[in-house]
Amino acid sequence: MLRLLFFVLSLAAPKSAITDLRMERSRLVKAAPDRYNCTVYSHEDDFEVHCRGNGLGQIPSSLNSSLNKLIISESKNISLISNTALNPYKMGLQDVTLSDLPHLRVIDDGTFADIPNLRTIYIYNAPQIKFIYGLLKGVTSKHFRSLRIVNTGLHDVPQLSFLPPENTMFLLDLDHNKIERLHSNSIKVSAQQVTLNFNEITTIENYAFNGSQIGLLHITANPKLTQLEEFAFKGLLNLRELDLSFSSIKTLSYLGLESLEVLKIRNTPTLHTIPSLYDLPSLKLAKLTHHFHCCAFQYPKQHSPIKHAAYEESMRQVCIKSQMSFQTTDFKKRKRAVEYANTYM
């Protein structure tokens, strides 16, 4: 329409007017709003929609309602995601990705509420996000498997207790954020793996993981981590692998680590107090860098003579009881044999 107007006016207008019209046209083109585009990928049961571009000021409300994967990315104009933004897609939605949104600051509480088949939430490269306590408020899906918040400005862990208690996640990934402290009872979740690598953690308070069931827990590359309180892992159940490498902790308590099978504390020269081998009865593998750490497991007698003596005494008692049991069983067998022989003489 603009081109037609320019053509019609140029037939009758003087040169000066044509020049002015060209300048106005140029201004209008430059002032045109940013655009965005949405691409669709469909394969078998997957129906994915990926919308990107600075024209996005919010999540579009007119996409195909049968989509089950939604990706919103590469927009400088999204600062808020309201708790109604996903309403048109709730019945089929399973996976949501929000990435490369440099001005995104707020995700309303309840945005992911009542999505029956929600499986994953992935928030990546959103540096303005700092606090999203209520991110999981109202989540009712029993199929929720993965929460990944990576490379953001996140200061504190979201409230995880909003998840249904019977739900077991595969992955909680909070890497490359700005988390400074793990408060008491701040992580209560059932998950196969939890990672808090590359944060700014300075302190892990007592009972930080109280009530959680976690298989693998990695808190690596937190060089500011100096204070690991004595009961930090108390109340944590079924932990099999713990990695505290590249930190600045000074002590490690065995409390809460009774089921631990793999312990990794590499490149942590500040560590001076380490549990005795006898305090970690399930331990199968330890990956340590410094020789004075390895001594605790290679030479348990020297590292903890009192516990070593107690262990030897307990083993001696086990042997005595085993021997007594064997003798009693052998005596009963011989007695039965004699009785049997006397019966048929």
C-alpha positions as CSV (number, residue, x, y, z in Angstrom):
1,M,0.0,0.0,0.0
2,L,2.9,2.3,0.8
3,R,4.5,1.6,-2.5
4,L,1.3,2.4,-4.4
5,L,0.8,5.6,-2.5
6,F,4.4,6.6,-3.3
7,F,3.9,5.8,-7.0
8,V,0.6,7.8,-7.3
9,L,2.0,10.8,-5.5
10,S,5.2,10.8,-7.5
11,L,3.3,11.3,-10.7
12,A,2.0,14.6,-9.7
13,A,4.4,15.8,-7.0
14,P,7.3,18.1,-7.6
15,K,10.9,16.8,-7.0
16,S,11.1,18.4,-3.5
17,A,7.9,16.6,-2.5
18,I,9.2,13.3,-3.9
19,T,12.4,13.6,-1.9
20,D,10.3,14.3,1.3
21,L,8.1,11.3,0.5
22,R,11.1,9.1,0.1
23,M,12.5,10.2,3.5
24,E,9.2,9.5,5.1
25,R,9.0,6.1,3.6
26,S,12.5,5.3,4.8
27,R,11.5,6.4,8.3
28,L,8.4,4.2,8.3
29,V,10.4,1.2,7.2
30,K,13.0,1.7,9.9
31,A,10.2,2.1,12.5
32,A,8.4,-1.0,11.5
33,P,8.0,-3.4,14.5
34,D,10.4,-6.3,15.0
35,R,9.1,-9.6,13.7
36,Y,9.1,-13.1,14.9
37,N,8.6,-16.5,13.2
38,C,7.3,-19.8,14.4
39,T,8.5,-23.1,12.9
40,V,6.7,-26.4,13.3
41,Y,8.3,-29.8,13.6
42,S,6.0,-32.9,13.7
43,H,7.2,-36.5,13.9
44,E,5.0,-39.4,15.2
45,D,3.7,-38.2,18.6
46,D,5.9,-35.1,18.8
47,F,4.4,-31.8,17.7
48,E,6.9,-29.0,18.4
49,V,6.5,-25.3,17.9
50,H,9.5,-23.0,18.1
51,C,8.9,-19.3,18.1
52,R,11.9,-16.8,18.0
53,G,12.6,-13.2,17.3
54,N,12.4,-9.8,18.9
55,G,8.8,-9.4,17.8
56,L,7.9,-11.7,20.6
57,G,6.7,-9.7,23.6
58,Q,4.9,-12.6,25.1
59,I,4.0,-16.3,24.3
60,P,1.7,-16.3,21.3
61,S,-1.9,-17.3,22.2
62,S,-3.0,-18.5,18.8
63,L,-0.6,-21.4,18.1
64,N,-1.8,-24.9,17.4
65,S,-3.5,-26.1,20.6
66,S,-2.3,-29.7,20.1
67,L,1.4,-28.8,20.4
68,N,3.3,-30.8,23.1
69,K,6.7,-29.1,22.8
70,L,7.0,-25.3,23.0
71,I,10.2,-23.3,22.6
72,I,10.3,-19.6,23.0
73,S,13.7,-18.0,22.3
74,E,15.8,-15.1,21.0
75,S,13.7,-12.2,22.0
76,K,14.8,-9.0,23.8
77,N,11.2,-7.9,24.4
78,I,10.0,-10.6,26.7
79,S,10.3,-9.5,30.4
80,L,7.3,-11.2,31.9
81,I,5.6,-14.6,31.4
82,S,2.2,-14.4,33.0
83,N,0.5,-17.3,34.7
84,T,-2.1,-17.5,31.9
85,A,0.4,-17.6,29.0
86,L,0.3,-21.4,28.7
87,N,-3.5,-21.8,29.2
88,P,-4.3,-22.5,25.5
89,Y,-1.9,-25.4,25.4
90,K,-2.2,-27.1,28.8
91,M,-4.0,-30.3,27.8
92,G,-1.3,-31.5,25.4
93,L,1.8,-29.6,26.6
94,Q,4.7,-31.7,27.9
95,D,8.0,-29.8,27.4
96,V,8.7,-26.1,27.7
97,T,12.0,-24.3,26.8
98,L,12.6,-20.6,27.4
99,S,16.0,-19.7,26.1
100,D,18.1,-16.6,25.1
101,L,15.7,-14.1,26.7
102,P,18.1,-11.4,28.0
103,H,15.4,-9.2,29.6
104,L,13.1,-11.9,31.1
105,R,12.8,-11.1,34.8
106,V,9.5,-12.6,36.0
107,I,7.8,-15.9,35.6
108,D,4.5,-15.7,37.5
109,D,3.7,-18.2,40.2
110,G,1.5,-20.9,38.8
111,T,2.6,-20.5,35.2
112,F,3.1,-24.3,35.0
113,A,0.1,-25.2,37.2
114,D,-2.4,-27.9,36.2
115,I,-0.6,-29.1,33.1
116,P,-1.4,-32.8,33.4
117,N,1.4,-34.2,31.3
118,L,4.2,-31.7,32.0
119,R,7.6,-33.5,31.7
120,T,10.3,-30.8,31.4
121,I,11.0,-27.2,32.0
122,Y,14.2,-25.8,30.6
123,I,15.2,-22.1,31.2
124,Y,18.5,-21.2,29.6
125,N,20.5,-18.0,29.2
126,A,18.1,-15.6,31.0
127,P,20.5,-13.5,33.1
128,Q,17.9,-11.2,34.6
129,I,16.1,-14.0,36.4
130,K,17.0,-13.9,40.1
131,F,14.1,-15.2,42.2
132,I,11.4,-17.7,41.0
133,Y,10.4,-19.4,44.2
134,G,6.9,-20.2,43.0
135,L,8.0,-21.6,39.6
136,L,6.5,-25.0,40.4
137,K,3.5,-23.8,42.3
138,G,0.5,-25.8,41.3
139,V,2.4,-28.4,39.3
140,T,0.3,-31.6,39.5
141,S,1.9,-33.7,36.8
142,K,3.1,-37.1,38.1
143,H,5.3,-37.4,35.0
144,F,7.5,-34.4,35.7
145,R,11.1,-35.5,35.1
146,S,13.4,-32.6,34.5
147,L,13.9,-29.0,35.7
148,R,16.9,-27.3,34.2
149,I,17.7,-23.6,35.0
150,V,21.1,-22.9,33.5
151,N,23.1,-19.8,32.9
152,T,20.7,-17.4,34.6
153,G,21.0,-14.8,37.5
154,L,19.2,-17.2,39.9
155,H,20.1,-16.4,43.5
156,D,18.1,-19.0,45.4
157,V,16.7,-22.4,44.6
158,P,13.0,-22.5,43.6
159,Q,10.6,-24.1,46.1
160,L,10.8,-27.7,45.1
161,S,8.3,-29.0,47.7
162,F,5.5,-27.9,45.4
163,L,6.1,-31.0,43.3
164,P,3.8,-34.0,44.1
165,P,5.5,-36.1,46.8
166,E,5.2,-39.3,44.7
167,N,7.0,-37.7,41.8
168,T,10.6,-38.8,41.2
169,M,12.6,-36.5,38.9
170,F,15.4,-37.7,36.6
171,L,17.3,-34.4,36.7
172,L,17.5,-31.2,38.7
173,D,20.1,-29.0,36.9
174,L,20.9,-25.7,38.4
175,D,24.4,-25.2,36.9
176,H,26.0,-21.8,35.9
177,N,23.8,-19.6,38.1
178,K,24.4,-17.1,40.9
179,I,23.3,-19.2,43.9
180,E,25.2,-18.1,47.0
181,R,23.8,-20.2,49.8
182,L,21.9,-23.5,50.3
183,H,19.7,-22.8,53.2
184,S,18.3,-25.4,55.7
185,N,15.5,-27.4,54.0
186,S,16.0,-25.5,50.7
187,I,16.2,-28.6,48.6
188,K,13.5,-31.2,49.2
189,V,13.1,-33.4,46.2
190,S,13.2,-37.0,45.0
191,A,15.6,-37.1,42.0
192,Q,18.1,-39.4,40.4
193,Q,20.6,-36.6,39.9
194,V,21.0,-33.0,41.2
195,T,23.7,-30.7,40.0
196,L,24.7,-27.3,41.4
197,N,27.9,-26.9,39.5
198,F,29.5,-23.5,38.6
199,N,27.6,-21.3,41.1
200,E,28.8,-18.9,43.7
201,I,27.9,-21.0,46.7
202,T,29.7,-20.0,49.9
203,T,27.8,-22.0,52.5
204,I,25.7,-25.2,52.8
205,E,23.7,-25.0,55.9
206,N,22.7,-27.8,58.2
207,Y,19.9,-30.0,56.8
208,A,20.0,-28.3,53.4
209,F,18.8,-31.5,51.8
210,N,16.5,-32.6,54.6
211,G,13.8,-34.9,53.4
212,S,15.3,-35.5,49.9
213,Q,16.1,-38.7,48.1
214,I,18.9,-38.1,45.7
215,G,21.1,-40.6,43.9
216,L,23.9,-38.4,42.5
217,L,24.7,-35.0,43.9
218,H,27.3,-32.8,42.2
219,I,28.3,-29.5,43.7
220,T,31.6,-28.9,41.8
221,A,33.4,-25.8,40.7
222,N,32.2,-23.6,43.6
223,P,35.6,-22.2,44.7
224,K,33.9,-19.8,47.2
225,L,32.4,-22.8,49.1
226,T,34.2,-22.7,52.4
227,Q,31.5,-23.6,54.9
228,L,30.1,-27.1,54.8
229,E,28.2,-27.3,58.1
230,E,28.4,-30.6,60.1
231,F,24.8,-31.6,59.4
232,A,24.6,-30.3,55.9
233,F,23.7,-33.7,54.4
234,K,21.7,-35.0,57.4
235,G,18.2,-36.1,56.4
236,L,19.3,-36.9,52.9
237,L,18.4,-40.4,52.0
238,N,19.9,-43.0,49.5
239,L,22.8,-40.8,48.3
240,R,25.1,-43.0,46.3
241,E,27.5,-40.4,44.7
242,L,28.8,-37.1,45.9
243,D,31.1,-34.7,44.1
244,L,32.5,-31.6,45.9
245,S,35.5,-31.1,43.6
246,F,37.1,-27.6,43.0
247,S,35.7,-26.1,46.2
248,S,37.4,-24.6,49.3
249,I,35.8,-26.8,52.0
250,K,37.9,-27.5,55.1
251,T,36.0,-30.4,56.6
252,L,33.6,-33.1,55.5
253,S,31.3,-34.8,58.0
254,Y,30.1,-38.4,57.4
255,L,26.6,-37.6,58.7
256,G,24.0,-38.3,56.0
257,L,26.6,-40.2,53.9
258,E,26.1,-43.6,55.3
259,S,24.9,-45.0,52.0
260,L,27.6,-43.3,49.9
261,E,29.3,-45.5,47.3
262,V,31.3,-42.9,45.3
263,L,33.1,-39.9,46.8
264,K,34.9,-37.3,44.6
265,I,36.8,-34.4,46.1
266,R,39.4,-33.4,43.5
267,N,41.5,-30.2,43.5
268,T,40.4,-29.1,47.0
269,P,43.7,-28.6,48.9
270,T,41.9,-26.8,51.7
271,L,40.3,-30.0,52.9
272,H,42.0,-31.1,56.1
273,T,39.4,-33.3,57.9
274,I,37.9,-36.2,56.0
275,P,35.7,-39.1,57.3
276,S,37.2,-42.3,58.4
277,L,36.7,-45.3,56.1
278,Y,34.7,-46.9,59.0
279,D,32.2,-44.0,58.9
280,L,31.4,-44.7,55.2
281,P,30.5,-48.4,55.3
282,S,29.1,-48.5,51.7
283,L,32.0,-46.7,50.1
284,K,33.4,-48.4,47.0
285,L,35.3,-45.7,45.1
286,A,37.0,-42.5,46.2
287,K,38.5,-40.0,43.7
288,L,40.8,-37.6,45.6
289,T,43.7,-35.5,44.4
290,H,45.9,-34.9,47.4
291,H,47.9,-37.6,49.0
292,F,46.9,-36.7,52.6
293,H,43.3,-37.2,51.6
294,C,44.0,-40.7,50.2
295,C,45.8,-41.7,53.4
296,A,42.4,-41.8,55.2
297,F,41.3,-44.7,53.1
298,Q,44.6,-46.4,52.3
299,Y,45.8,-46.4,55.9
300,P,42.7,-46.5,58.0
301,K,44.6,-47.7,61.1
302,Q,46.8,-44.6,61.2
303,H,44.0,-42.2,60.2
304,S,41.6,-43.4,62.9
305,P,43.3,-45.8,65.4
306,I,40.3,-45.9,67.8
307,K,37.8,-46.7,65.1
308,H,40.2,-49.2,63.6
309,A,40.5,-51.0,67.0
310,A,36.8,-51.0,67.4
311,Y,36.4,-52.4,63.9
312,E,38.9,-55.2,64.6
313,E,37.2,-56.0,67.8
314,S,33.8,-56.2,66.0
315,M,35.3,-58.5,63.4
316,R,36.8,-60.6,66.2
317,Q,33.4,-61.0,67.8
318,V,31.9,-61.9,64.4
319,C,34.5,-64.6,64.0
320,I,33.9,-65.9,67.5
321,K,30.1,-66.0,67.0
322,S,30.6,-67.7,63.6
323,Q,32.9,-70.3,65.1
324,M,30.5,-71.0,68.0
325,S,27.7,-71.3,65.6
326,F,29.7,-73.7,63.4
327,Q,30.6,-75.8,66.5
328,T,27.0,-75.9,67.7
329,T,25.8,-76.9,64.3
330,D,28.5,-79.6,64.0
331,F,27.7,-80.9,67.5
332,K,24.0,-81.2,66.6
333,K,24.9,-83.0,63.4
334,R,27.1,-85.5,65.2
335,K,24.5,-86.0,67.9
336,R,21.8,-86.8,65.3
337,A,24.2,-89.2,63.6
338,V,24.8,-91.1,66.9
339,E,21.1,-91.2,67.6
340,Y,20.4,-92.5,64.1
341,A,23.1,-95.2,64.5
342,N,21.7,-96.3,67.9
343,T,18.2,-96.5,66.5
344,Y,19.2,-99.1,63.9
345,M,21.7,-101.2,66.0
